């Protein structure tokens, strides 16, 4: 907790966060595998962290939904904020992530927390396929990440494969100039000197307008 140990801000980096996330994914899958779906108590798993990092929370739960036959259920908490379904264009998660709960120090007067409650649907290791549920969505872990050539992401299915094959038949994707010739032709690249000159002209025009306005005010004052 940064409020108790400020050294965390400088001692941890993105690699540490990813390592924690990977470990938490393994721990959660192990916990799910240990639970009996036919248990008298219902076969529930509660995942809770004292963190508000998406990599350690929504990303972990979304991963479990894809790897095991579980579903999210309401946490039974009447306060807190819903978990993220999408975040700043970098992440898109399963819609049921809104059933999770987030707690913030500046809002709920407590340490930051995340809580999710999962119900195990069967003891089968396999997760439901795309055809068995219409709620499976894409997760983007990195905004600049891309798939290897020839590799088809499993969550995109047949539609992605068809588009990929069509692109390959047309000798691959064309560059921006071929796709948008008019846009590329109309776009004029300015060198640094031209940019500086243009900015200076605009500044000078603003200065002249200010001087004229100031002179007008002085003249009006003298007449009165």
RODREN-474719 format. One line per field, with one value per residue (C-alpha): x, y, z; residue in three letters. Coordinates in nm, 4 decimals, padded with zeros to 6 digits. Example, Ala and Ser with C-alpha at 12.3 -4.5 7.8 and 13.67 -1.06 7.14 Angstrom:
BEGIN
u	c(01.2300	01.3670)
v	c(-00.4500	-00.1060)
w	c(00.7800	00.7140)
type	c(ALA	SER)
//
This chain:
BEGIN
u	c(00.0000	00.1652	00.0270	00.2183	00.5265	00.6044	00.9071	00.6629	00.6332	01.0005	01.0736	00.8067	00.7833	00.5661	00.7570	00.6738	00.3067	00.2992	00.4718	00.2162	-00.0672	00.0648	00.1043	-00.2474	-00.3888	-00.2201	-00.3429	-00.7009	-00.7091	-00.5709	-00.8396	-01.1114	-00.9793	-00.9902	-01.3578	-01.6318	-01.9036	-02.1523	-02.0697	-02.3611	-02.2400	-02.2741	-01.9152	-01.8209	-01.4794	-01.4139	-01.1187	-01.0126	-00.7029	-00.5854	-00.5055	-00.6822	-00.4540	-00.6505	-00.3743	-00.4264	-00.8057	-01.0313	-00.7610	-00.7198	-01.0947	-01.1412	-00.8588	-01.0302	-01.3606	-01.1842	-00.9913	-01.2475	-01.6209	-01.7130	-01.9345	-01.9463	-02.2277	-02.3178	-02.0832	-02.3654	-02.2049	-02.4301	-02.1447	-01.8383	-01.8175	-01.8649	-01.5547	-01.4382	-01.5794	-01.3502	-01.0768	-00.9253	-00.9332	-00.6634	-00.8838	-01.2145	-01.3475	-01.6448	-01.9645	-02.0265	-01.7214	-01.9643	-02.0706	-01.7308	-01.6688	-01.3983	-01.3227	-01.1186	-00.9466	-01.0648	-01.4252	-01.4970	-01.2582	-01.0700	-00.7737	-00.8121	-00.9756	-01.1218	-01.3732	-01.5138	-01.7362	-01.7267	-01.9529	-01.8121	-02.0573	-01.9009	-01.5921	-01.4781	-01.1445	-01.2541	-01.4120	-01.7292	-01.6559	-01.7537	-02.0582	-02.1826	-02.1926	-02.2589	-02.0839	-01.7250	-01.5434	-01.1918	-00.9296	-00.6503	-00.3656	-00.1443	-00.2577	00.0349	00.0260	-00.0168	-00.0572	00.2111	00.1703	-00.0505	-00.1685	-00.5437	-00.6636	-00.9043	-01.1555	-01.2059	-01.3173	-01.4182	-01.4958	-01.1366	-01.0052	-01.2158	-01.0963	-00.7377	-00.7511	-00.9101	-00.6319	-00.3643	-00.5243	-00.4990	-00.1218	-00.1492	-00.2565	-00.1793	-00.0003	-00.1719	-00.0861	-00.2606	-00.5654	-00.6024	-00.4339	-00.6297	-00.5570	-00.1861	-00.1690	-00.3418	-00.1254	00.1710	00.4710	00.6152	00.9744	01.0737	01.1535	00.8120	00.6377	00.8329	00.7643	00.3932	00.3713	00.5626	00.3267	00.0276	00.1856	00.2648	-00.0939	-00.2200	00.0229	-00.0991	-00.4599	-00.3812	-00.1961	-00.4859	-00.7360	-00.5226	-00.4790	-00.8540	-00.9176	-00.6697	-00.8247	-01.1706	-01.0525	-00.9085	-01.2302	-01.4307)
v	c(00.0000	00.3210	00.5284	00.3036	00.2366	00.4981	00.2995	00.0808	00.3596	00.3248	-00.0385	-00.1900	-00.1741	-00.3179	-00.6461	-00.6947	-00.6255	-00.8793	-01.1404	-01.0850	-01.1103	-01.4388	-01.5845	-01.4769	-01.6424	-01.9703	-01.9450	-01.8763	-02.1669	-02.3958	-02.2793	-02.3419	-02.6916	-02.7755	-02.6805	-02.9381	-02.8015	-03.0407	-02.9217	-02.8674	-02.5110	-02.4401	-02.4576	-02.0904	-01.9237	-01.5708	-01.3874	-01.0759	-00.8565	-00.5476	-00.3885	-00.1675	-00.2672	-00.3992	-00.6505	-00.8102	-00.7969	-00.7825	-00.9303	-01.2288	-01.2953	-01.2616	-01.5136	-01.7605	-01.7264	-01.8322	-02.1204	-02.2805	-02.3510	-02.0830	-01.7771	-01.4569	-01.4061	-01.1023	-01.0526	-00.9692	-00.6359	-00.3306	-00.0800	-00.0411	00.0305	-00.2201	-00.3691	-00.2504	-00.4050	-00.1868	00.0587	00.3431	00.1474	-00.0908	-00.3581	-00.5229	-00.7851	-01.0169	-00.8145	-01.0020	-00.8276	-00.5564	-00.7988	-00.7604	-00.4834	-00.2213	-00.0212	00.2980	00.4688	00.8177	00.7043	00.4272	00.5296	00.2008	00.0423	-00.0312	-00.3691	-00.5824	-00.8629	-01.1197	-01.4202	-01.7158	-02.0190	-02.3396	-02.4807	-02.8239	-03.0198	-03.0262	-02.8545	-02.7112	-02.3669	-02.3089	-02.2516	-01.9433	-02.1254	-02.2031	-01.8446	-01.5150	-01.3101	-01.3927	-01.0728	-00.9702	-00.8801	-00.6494	-00.6700	-00.4216	-00.1438	-00.2104	-00.5890	-00.7799	-01.1447	-01.3370	-01.3852	-01.6838	-01.7092	-01.6802	-01.5622	-01.8208	-01.5650	-01.4148	-01.7404	-01.8094	-01.4488	-01.3449	-01.6448	-01.5560	-01.1948	-01.3063	-01.5465	-01.2826	-01.0420	-01.2968	-01.3715	-01.0040	-01.0175	-00.8813	-00.5430	-00.2388	00.0619	00.3842	00.5588	00.2923	00.2764	00.6538	00.8107	01.1360	01.1802	01.1164	01.3489	01.6358	01.6091	01.8472	01.7840	02.1020	02.1260	02.2711	02.6178	02.6513	02.5413	02.7922	03.0711	02.9936	02.9988	03.3280	03.4879	03.3834	03.5237	03.8538	03.8797	03.8297	04.0949	04.3463	04.2775	04.3292	04.6565	04.7853	04.6940	04.8583	05.1751	05.1956	05.1754	05.4562	05.6788	05.6194	05.7108	06.0442	06.1471	06.0896)
w	c(00.0000	-00.1214	00.1672	00.4081	00.1960	-00.0695	-00.1898	-00.3854	-00.6425	-00.7342	-00.6486	-00.8769	-01.2545	-01.5308	-01.5249	-01.1562	-01.2265	-01.5096	-01.2947	-01.0192	-01.2698	-01.4114	-01.0632	-00.9665	-01.2786	-01.1844	-00.8259	-00.9311	-01.1777	-00.9076	-00.6649	-00.9242	-00.9937	-00.6209	-00.5877	-00.6462	-00.8739	-00.7070	-00.3582	-00.1181	-00.0656	-00.4381	-00.5596	-00.5235	-00.5412	-00.4119	-00.5622	-00.3738	-00.3900	-00.2044	-00.5389	-00.7910	-01.0810	-01.3799	-01.4576	-01.1157	-01.1124	-01.4201	-01.6437	-01.4092	-01.3858	-01.7618	-01.8104	-01.5741	-01.7591	-02.0782	-01.9238	-01.6922	-01.6912	-01.4379	-01.4372	-01.2359	-00.9874	-00.7729	-00.4781	-00.2396	-00.1493	-00.1489	-00.1886	-00.4051	-00.7761	-01.0615	-01.2197	-01.5588	-01.8760	-02.0889	-02.0004	-02.2074	-02.5320	-02.4065	-02.2479	-02.3314	-02.0935	-02.0591	-01.9932	-01.6681	-01.5147	-01.4047	-01.1282	-00.9628	-00.7127	-00.6749	-00.3588	-00.3560	-00.0582	-00.1566	-00.2081	00.0431	00.3236	00.3151	00.1411	-00.2278	-00.2898	-00.5668	-00.5121	-00.7552	-00.6872	-00.9271	-00.9475	-01.0898	-01.3454	-01.3913	-01.2930	-01.6540	-01.7102	-02.0433	-02.0645	-02.2719	-02.6401	-02.8388	-02.9786	-02.6263	-02.5098	-02.6856	-02.4171	-02.5079	-02.6078	-02.7005	-02.4406	-02.5504	-02.3016	-02.4841	-02.7219	-02.9557	-02.9416	-03.2682	-03.3606	-03.5420	-03.9161	-03.9862	-03.6242	-03.5760	-03.2329	-03.0947	-02.9697	-03.3184	-03.4786	-03.8395	-03.9347	-03.8662	-04.0608	-04.3667	-04.3660	-04.3173	-04.6125	-04.8340	-04.7446	-04.8282	-05.1681	-05.2546	-05.1935	-04.8406	-04.7068	-04.9209	-04.7874	-04.6900	-05.0162	-05.2261	-04.9985	-04.9711	-05.2762	-05.2550	-04.8869	-04.9373	-05.2390	-05.0623	-04.7562	-04.7747	-04.5567	-04.4080	-04.2983	-03.9635	-04.0980	-04.2619	-03.9420	-03.7307	-03.9848	-03.9901	-03.6119	-03.5923	-03.8460	-03.6378	-03.3215	-03.4950	-03.6190	-03.2627	-03.1367	-03.3974	-03.3077	-02.9396	-03.0081	-03.2187	-02.9479	-02.6799	-02.8870	-02.9408	-02.5672	-02.4965	-02.7637	-02.6291	-02.2802	-02.3931	-02.5704	-02.2575)
type	c(UNK	UNK	UNK	UNK	UNK	UNK	UNK	UNK	UNK	UNK	UNK	UNK	UNK	UNK	UNK	UNK	UNK	UNK	UNK	UNK	UNK	UNK	UNK	UNK	UNK	UNK	UNK	UNK	UNK	UNK	UNK	UNK	UNK	UNK	UNK	UNK	UNK	UNK	UNK	UNK	UNK	UNK	UNK	UNK	UNK	UNK	UNK	UNK	UNK	UNK	UNK	UNK	UNK	UNK	UNK	UNK	UNK	UNK	UNK	UNK	UNK	UNK	UNK	UNK	UNK	UNK	UNK	UNK	UNK	UNK	UNK	UNK	UNK	UNK	UNK	UNK	UNK	UNK	UNK	UNK	UNK	UNK	UNK	UNK	UNK	UNK	UNK	UNK	UNK	UNK	UNK	UNK	UNK	UNK	UNK	UNK	UNK	UNK	UNK	UNK	UNK	UNK	UNK	UNK	UNK	UNK	UNK	UNK	UNK	UNK	UNK	UNK	UNK	UNK	UNK	UNK	UNK	UNK	UNK	UNK	UNK	UNK	UNK	UNK	UNK	UNK	UNK	UNK	UNK	UNK	UNK	UNK	UNK	UNK	UNK	UNK	UNK	UNK	UNK	UNK	UNK	UNK	UNK	UNK	UNK	UNK	UNK	UNK	UNK	UNK	UNK	UNK	UNK	UNK	UNK	UNK	UNK	UNK	UNK	UNK	UNK	UNK	UNK	UNK	UNK	UNK	UNK	UNK	UNK	UNK	UNK	UNK	UNK	UNK	UNK	UNK	UNK	UNK	UNK	UNK	UNK	UNK	UNK	UNK	UNK	UNK	UNK	UNK	UNK	UNK	UNK	UNK	UNK	UNK	UNK	UNK	UNK	UNK	UNK	UNK	UNK	UNK	UNK	UNK	UNK	UNK	UNK	UNK	UNK	UNK	UNK	UNK	UNK	UNK	UNK	UNK	UNK	UNK	UNK	UNK	UNK	UNK	UNK	UNK)
//
